[in-house]
Every structure is written in structure tokens, then in C-alpha cells.
Amino acid sequence: MASNKPVESWNQTSVTEFVLTGFSVNPENWTLLFVTALLVYLLTLAGNLTIIALIWIDKCLQTPMYFFLGNLSFVEICYTSTTVPKMLWNLLSKEKTISFIGCALQMYFFVTLGGTECVLLSAMAYDRYAAICHPLSYTRLINQQMRRGLLAGSWAIGNFNSIVNTAMVFSLSYCNSNEINHFFCDIPPLLRISCSDTFVSQLVTFTISGCVIIVPFCLTLLSYILIVFTVLKIHTVHGRMKAFSTCASHLTVVSIFFGTIIYTYIRPSSVHSIKEDHHVSVLYAIITPMLNPLIYSLRNKEVQGEMRSALLGILENKKHCVL
């Protein structure tokens, strides 16, 4: 364990660094875990960067739906990069420490990006609602100003949520233990090891984070309820399937992301299981960012077509070089 050196800091804590012990139980599995996590991280970067590049290159993909998808991919890259590189380093290191400031910054960026993604997914649901329920007014409802406003609002809400939560958590005292039973600095495990009264912090976290998670989730749910009512009015089965197919990718991502986030943060601390929190955190912090590009590329014919065109272009260039 790292030493707890007394210092005079703004929150009067005696801890200068934390020890992340989330994956310290079975040392013999560190190598396998490192290789697996590195592979997942590289696939996440490759998949999301490919989506961004395709949207940037192909003018056919520069529509409101793909505008939001490109920004979602950017958020996913940043989101997973706040936790995985440090986790990989800790798997190779014996100390597995993170400085007090480093822990605060990691939480700030992680919570910011998580909140931003919640609101961004809701904005994408509104885009699908406008496209299916009001196709004739779609370009007016989702114009360039609206798209930029929704994106800016997503980042603003994510930042506000993070500033409040990070300030509340790191204004507490940490004097009894500096071991965080997790693989990154998250709100529940830090509240668990604080030697201060955490009632107010838990209340604020539950309220602010709850609003940032539940309100976008409810708006997303409302959008899909309205979409279902509209689609059911379509007389042909082919028409219904075509309308639903445009929402399938987004609905899959929403189900995975909001399901795991709500399970982690919208629960009383008394019912939190450390082992369950680890498994769920791996799902929404590491696995979901990798799956999103796969889900969208498998379900969207436009993305598949652009990928085929890009691959054919590369093969043609290689053929010319050989000749």
C-alpha cells in the first residue's frame, strides 16, 4: 500500500495518492487481462476512428444522423481513454497507484464524457423521431443550428454534472484508507472509503447524476414511443421494417449503455456489490465503446457501402502499385 503522508490540502485529507486494487486479486491472470484489455482498446480506437473517417470523407454520410454518430464515436474514444490506459499501466506495475490530483481528473473526465453521452444519445433519439414522425419537416427541425445546439448542450450538461460530483467527492476527507477497490476512480468506491459523513455527497450525487441519466433516458423512451405509434400507422410490412431498421442500431446502444449506467449509479449505496460493480463497469466503460462501431456498421447499409468502397479503393491502389 502506498503511504498516507499528511499534507495541507484544500480538502484537509491525509491521503496524497490512491491505490487501485480492482484487478489485484489474481496476479496470475494479469498478463491475460492486459492482452485482452489492450486488444479491446485497440479495436475501440480503430472502430470509432473508422466511423469518424468515413463520415468525414463521404458526403453522403454528412447528414444529421451521421453528424451525431461521428460525435458519439469521438466521445467513445475519449471515454474509454480516460480509464483503459491507466488500467493497462497498473496491470504492468507493482504499485498500481494514482495521485490525488490524477484521481480527481480521471473522475472529472470520465463523468463528463458519461453525462455527455447520455444527452447525446437522447439527441440522436430526437433525430430519429423527427425523421420518422415528421419527415417533411425534418430538415427544418434538425437544421445545422439545432444540431450544434444539441451537441453543445450535451457537453455543457456533462461538464456541469461532473464539476458538481467531482467537487463533492473530493471535498471529503480520506484518512483511514487509500485503497480504491476498483480499476479507476469512480464515485461509489471513493464514497465507500471516505472517513467523512457521505450522506450529503450521496444525496447530491444521486440527485444530479440521476437527473442527467434519467431525464435523457425518459426523453429517449418518449421518442421511441412516438416512433412506434407512427410506424404502426404504416400500412405495409416492408415500410414498417424499413422505418424500424433506421432505429435498431441506436436502440441497441441505448439499451446497453443506459441499462448499465442506471444499474451502477441509480442505486442506494447499501445495495452496491463491489464484484457486481466491477463487472458492470467493465461493460459500460470498456466493452460498450468497442461494440458501438460494430453495431452501427452492421446495421447501417450506408456505412457498410462506404467501407466496401474504401476497401476496394485500397485494393485498386495496391494493384496499380504492383503493376
C-alpha positions as CSV (number, residue, x, y, z in Angstrom):
1,M,0.0,0.0,0.0
2,A,1.2,3.5,-0.7
3,S,2.0,5.7,2.2
4,N,-0.5,8.2,3.5
5,K,1.6,11.4,4.1
6,P,-0.1,14.2,6.0
7,V,-0.3,17.3,3.8
8,E,-2.3,20.5,3.9
9,S,-4.7,20.4,1.0
10,W,-7.9,22.1,0.1
11,N,-10.0,19.2,1.4
12,Q,-7.8,18.6,4.5
13,T,-7.3,14.9,3.6
14,S,-4.2,13.0,4.7
15,V,-4.1,10.9,1.5
16,T,-1.8,12.1,-1.3
17,E,-2.3,9.1,-3.6
18,F,-4.7,6.2,-4.1
19,V,-4.1,2.5,-4.8
20,L,-6.4,1.0,-7.5
21,T,-6.9,-2.6,-6.4
22,G,-9.8,-3.6,-8.7
23,F,-7.8,-6.2,-10.6
24,S,-5.3,-7.2,-7.9
25,V,-6.9,-10.3,-6.6
26,N,-5.5,-12.9,-9.0
27,P,-1.9,-11.8,-10.1
28,E,-1.5,-14.9,-12.3
29,N,-4.3,-13.5,-14.6
30,W,-2.7,-10.0,-15.1
31,T,-1.0,-11.0,-18.4
32,L,-4.1,-12.4,-19.9
33,L,-6.2,-9.4,-18.7
34,F,-3.6,-7.0,-20.0
35,V,-3.6,-8.6,-23.5
36,T,-7.4,-8.8,-23.6
37,A,-7.9,-5.1,-22.4
38,L,-5.2,-3.9,-24.9
39,L,-6.9,-5.7,-27.8
40,V,-10.3,-4.3,-26.8
41,Y,-8.9,-0.8,-26.5
42,L,-7.2,-1.0,-29.9
43,L,-10.4,-2.3,-31.5
44,T,-12.3,0.5,-29.9
45,L,-9.9,3.1,-31.3
46,A,-9.9,1.5,-34.7
47,G,-13.6,1.1,-34.9
48,N,-14.6,4.6,-33.8
49,L,-11.8,6.3,-35.8
50,T,-13.0,4.4,-38.9
51,I,-16.6,5.7,-38.3
52,I,-15.3,9.3,-37.9
53,A,-13.1,9.0,-41.0
54,L,-15.9,7.6,-43.2
55,I,-18.3,10.3,-42.1
56,W,-15.7,13.0,-42.8
57,I,-14.8,11.6,-46.2
58,D,-18.2,10.6,-47.7
59,K,-20.5,13.5,-48.4
60,C,-23.4,11.0,-48.5
61,L,-22.9,10.4,-44.8
62,Q,-22.8,14.0,-43.8
63,T,-26.4,14.0,-42.6
64,P,-27.8,14.9,-39.1
65,M,-27.9,11.2,-38.1
66,Y,-24.2,10.7,-39.0
67,F,-23.3,14.0,-37.5
68,F,-24.4,12.7,-34.1
69,L,-22.9,9.3,-34.8
70,G,-19.5,10.9,-35.6
71,N,-19.6,12.9,-32.4
72,L,-20.7,9.8,-30.4
73,S,-17.6,8.0,-31.8
74,F,-15.4,10.8,-30.7
75,V,-16.9,10.8,-27.2
76,E,-16.4,7.0,-27.0
77,I,-12.7,7.3,-27.9
78,C,-12.2,9.9,-25.1
79,Y,-14.5,8.0,-22.7
80,T,-12.5,4.7,-22.9
81,S,-9.2,6.6,-23.0
82,T,-9.8,8.1,-19.5
83,T,-9.7,4.6,-17.9
84,V,-8.1,1.9,-20.0
85,P,-4.5,3.3,-20.5
86,K,-4.1,3.8,-16.7
87,M,-5.6,0.3,-16.1
88,L,-3.1,-1.2,-18.6
89,W,-0.3,0.6,-16.9
90,N,-1.4,-0.7,-13.5
91,L,-1.6,-4.2,-14.8
92,L,2.2,-4.0,-15.6
93,S,3.1,-2.0,-12.5
94,K,3.5,-3.4,-8.9
95,E,2.4,-0.2,-7.1
96,K,-0.9,0.5,-9.0
97,T,-1.1,4.0,-7.6
98,I,-2.7,7.2,-8.9
99,S,-2.1,10.6,-7.5
100,F,-4.8,12.5,-5.7
101,I,-5.0,15.1,-8.5
102,G,-4.8,12.4,-11.1
103,C,-7.7,10.6,-9.5
104,A,-9.8,13.8,-9.4
105,L,-9.0,14.5,-13.1
106,Q,-9.8,10.9,-14.1
107,M,-13.2,11.1,-12.4
108,Y,-13.9,14.6,-13.9
109,F,-13.3,13.5,-17.5
110,F,-15.0,10.1,-17.0
111,V,-18.2,11.6,-15.5
112,T,-18.2,14.5,-18.1
113,L,-18.0,12.1,-21.0
114,G,-20.5,9.7,-19.5
115,G,-23.0,12.5,-19.0
116,T,-22.3,13.9,-22.4
117,E,-23.1,10.5,-24.0
118,C,-26.4,10.2,-22.1
119,V,-27.6,13.5,-23.5
120,L,-26.1,12.8,-27.0
121,L,-28.0,9.5,-27.2
122,S,-31.2,11.4,-26.3
123,A,-30.4,13.9,-29.1
124,M,-30.0,11.0,-31.5
125,A,-33.3,9.6,-30.5
126,Y,-34.9,13.0,-31.2
127,D,-33.2,12.9,-34.6
128,R,-34.9,9.5,-35.3
129,Y,-38.2,10.9,-34.0
130,A,-38.1,13.9,-36.4
131,A,-37.1,11.7,-39.4
132,I,-39.8,9.2,-38.9
133,C,-42.7,11.2,-37.4
134,H,-42.1,14.5,-39.3
135,P,-40.2,13.6,-42.5
136,L,-41.5,16.7,-44.4
137,S,-40.2,19.0,-41.6
138,Y,-37.0,17.0,-40.9
139,T,-34.6,19.5,-42.4
140,R,-36.2,22.3,-40.5
141,L,-36.4,20.5,-37.2
142,I,-32.8,19.2,-37.4
143,N,-31.0,22.1,-39.1
144,Q,-27.4,22.9,-38.6
145,Q,-28.1,25.3,-35.7
146,M,-30.2,22.8,-33.9
147,R,-27.5,20.1,-34.3
148,R,-24.8,22.3,-32.9
149,G,-27.1,23.4,-30.1
150,L,-27.9,19.8,-29.1
151,L,-24.2,18.9,-29.2
152,A,-23.2,22.0,-27.2
153,G,-25.9,21.2,-24.7
154,S,-24.7,17.6,-24.3
155,W,-21.2,18.8,-23.4
156,A,-22.5,21.6,-21.1
157,I,-24.7,19.2,-19.1
158,G,-21.9,16.6,-18.9
159,N,-19.5,19.2,-17.6
160,F,-21.9,20.6,-15.1
161,N,-22.7,17.1,-13.8
162,S,-19.0,16.3,-13.5
163,I,-18.0,19.5,-11.8
164,V,-20.6,19.1,-9.1
165,N,-19.9,15.4,-8.5
166,T,-16.1,15.8,-8.5
167,A,-16.2,18.7,-6.2
168,M,-18.5,16.9,-3.7
169,V,-16.4,13.7,-3.7
170,F,-13.0,15.3,-3.4
171,S,-14.1,17.7,-0.7
172,L,-14.4,14.7,1.6
173,S,-11.6,13.5,3.8
174,Y,-9.7,10.3,3.1
175,C,-7.7,9.4,6.1
176,N,-8.4,5.7,7.0
177,S,-7.6,4.0,3.7
178,N,-6.3,5.0,0.3
179,E,-7.2,1.7,-1.4
180,I,-9.9,2.0,-4.1
181,N,-11.5,-1.4,-4.8
182,H,-11.9,-0.6,-8.5
183,F,-9.9,-0.3,-11.6
184,F,-10.5,3.5,-12.0
185,C,-11.6,6.5,-9.8
186,D,-15.3,6.3,-9.8
187,I,-17.9,7.9,-7.4
188,P,-19.2,4.8,-5.5
189,P,-15.9,3.3,-4.5
190,L,-14.5,6.7,-3.4
191,L,-17.5,7.4,-1.2
192,R,-17.1,4.0,0.3
193,I,-13.5,4.7,1.6
194,S,-14.1,8.2,2.8
195,C,-13.8,8.9,6.6
196,S,-16.3,11.8,6.3
197,D,-20.0,11.7,6.6
198,T,-21.0,11.0,3.0
199,F,-24.8,11.5,3.3
200,V,-24.9,14.9,1.6
201,S,-22.5,13.8,-1.1
202,Q,-24.5,10.7,-1.8
203,L,-27.7,12.7,-1.9
204,V,-26.2,15.3,-4.3
205,T,-24.7,12.6,-6.5
206,F,-27.9,10.6,-6.6
207,T,-29.9,13.7,-7.4
208,I,-27.6,15.4,-10.0
209,S,-26.4,12.2,-11.7
210,G,-30.0,10.8,-11.5
211,C,-31.3,13.8,-13.4
212,V,-28.5,13.6,-16.0
213,I,-29.2,9.9,-16.6
214,I,-33.0,9.6,-16.1
215,V,-34.2,12.7,-17.9
216,P,-32.3,11.8,-21.2
217,F,-33.4,8.2,-20.8
218,C,-37.1,9.3,-20.4
219,L,-36.9,11.6,-23.4
220,T,-35.3,8.8,-25.4
221,L,-38.1,6.4,-24.3
222,L,-40.7,9.0,-25.2
223,S,-39.2,9.5,-28.7
224,Y,-39.4,5.7,-29.3
225,I,-43.0,5.5,-28.0
226,L,-44.0,8.2,-30.5
227,I,-42.0,6.4,-33.2
228,V,-43.8,3.2,-32.6
229,F,-47.2,4.8,-32.8
230,T,-46.2,6.4,-36.1
231,V,-44.7,3.2,-37.5
232,L,-47.8,1.2,-36.7
233,K,-49.8,3.5,-38.9
234,I,-47.7,2.5,-41.9
235,H,-49.8,0.0,-43.9
236,T,-47.1,-2.1,-45.5
237,V,-44.9,-4.6,-43.6
238,H,-41.9,-3.5,-45.7
239,G,-42.5,0.1,-44.8
240,R,-42.6,-0.7,-41.1
241,M,-39.5,-2.8,-41.2
242,K,-37.6,-0.1,-43.1
243,A,-38.7,2.5,-40.5
244,F,-37.7,0.3,-37.6
245,S,-34.4,-0.6,-39.2
246,T,-33.2,3.0,-39.0
247,C,-33.6,2.9,-35.2
248,A,-32.3,-0.6,-34.5
249,S,-28.6,0.4,-34.0
250,H,-29.4,3.3,-31.8
251,L,-31.9,1.4,-29.7
252,T,-29.4,-1.4,-29.1
253,V,-26.7,1.1,-28.0
254,V,-29.2,2.9,-25.8
255,S,-30.3,-0.3,-24.1
256,I,-26.8,-1.4,-23.2
257,F,-25.5,2.0,-22.1
258,F,-28.4,3.2,-20.1
259,G,-29.1,-0.2,-18.6
260,T,-25.6,-0.5,-17.1
261,I,-25.3,3.2,-16.1
262,I,-28.7,3.2,-14.3
263,Y,-27.7,-0.1,-12.6
264,T,-24.4,1.4,-11.4
265,Y,-25.4,4.9,-10.3
266,I,-29.2,4.9,-9.6
267,R,-28.9,2.5,-6.7
268,P,-28.6,3.2,-3.0
269,S,-25.0,2.6,-1.8
270,S,-26.3,0.0,0.7
271,V,-27.1,-2.4,-2.1
272,H,-23.9,-2.0,-4.1
273,S,-21.9,-5.1,-4.6
274,I,-18.2,-4.5,-5.3
275,K,-17.9,-7.5,-7.5
276,E,-21.0,-6.7,-9.5
277,D,-19.9,-3.0,-9.8
278,H,-16.6,-4.2,-11.4
279,H,-18.3,-6.4,-13.9
280,V,-20.9,-3.7,-14.9
281,S,-18.2,-1.0,-15.1
282,V,-16.2,-3.1,-17.5
283,L,-19.3,-3.4,-19.7
284,Y,-20.2,0.3,-20.0
285,A,-16.6,1.7,-19.7
286,I,-14.7,-0.7,-21.9
287,I,-16.9,-3.1,-23.8
288,T,-19.7,-0.8,-25.0
289,P,-17.3,1.7,-26.7
290,M,-15.9,-1.2,-28.7
291,L,-19.3,-2.6,-29.6
292,N,-20.9,0.7,-30.8
293,P,-19.0,0.9,-34.1
294,L,-19.7,-2.7,-34.8
295,I,-23.4,-2.3,-34.0
296,Y,-23.7,0.8,-36.3
297,S,-21.6,-0.7,-39.1
298,L,-23.5,-4.0,-39.1
299,R,-26.9,-2.3,-39.1
300,N,-26.4,0.6,-41.5
301,K,-26.2,-0.1,-45.2
302,E,-24.7,3.3,-45.9
303,V,-21.7,2.7,-43.6
304,Q,-21.3,-0.8,-45.0
305,G,-21.3,0.6,-48.5
306,E,-18.7,3.2,-47.7
307,M,-16.5,0.6,-46.0
308,R,-16.7,-1.6,-49.1
309,S,-15.8,1.4,-51.3
310,A,-12.9,2.4,-49.2
311,L,-11.6,-1.2,-49.1
312,L,-12.0,-1.5,-52.9
313,G,-10.1,1.7,-53.3
314,I,-7.2,0.5,-51.2
315,L,-7.1,-2.8,-53.2
316,E,-7.2,-0.9,-56.5
317,N,-4.3,1.3,-55.4
318,K,-2.3,-1.7,-54.4
319,K,-3.0,-3.4,-57.8
320,H,-1.7,-0.3,-59.6
321,C,1.4,-0.2,-57.5
322,V,2.1,-3.8,-58.3
323,L,1.6,-3.2,-62.0
